[in-house]
Amino acid sequence: MIKPIIEFCISNLASGSQKALEILEKDPNLDIIEYSCLSYCTQCAEKLFALVNGEFVSGETPEQLVENIYRYLEENPMF
């Protein structure tokens, strides 16, 4: 089974998305990857975000980011 890939930027983790990463890591159906930079510097400086299967997903809080990631996955199934 192919799992959705959730990618985080280390700089954004330091800005507050670390809590979202920790929540998502508990889900065995997701692949979580950390990168030193995802080249979304302007957005990274403004809001919490992750790339979900290569698509930008953001949130105002870590909890909202997690909610938006799951919503994105529901609305955009891989198959």
Secondary structure, DSSP 4 states (H G I P E B T S, - for coil): -PPPEEEEEHHHIIIIIHHHHHHHHT-TT-EEEEES--S-HHHHHHSEEEEETTEEEEESSHHHHHHHHHHHHHHS---
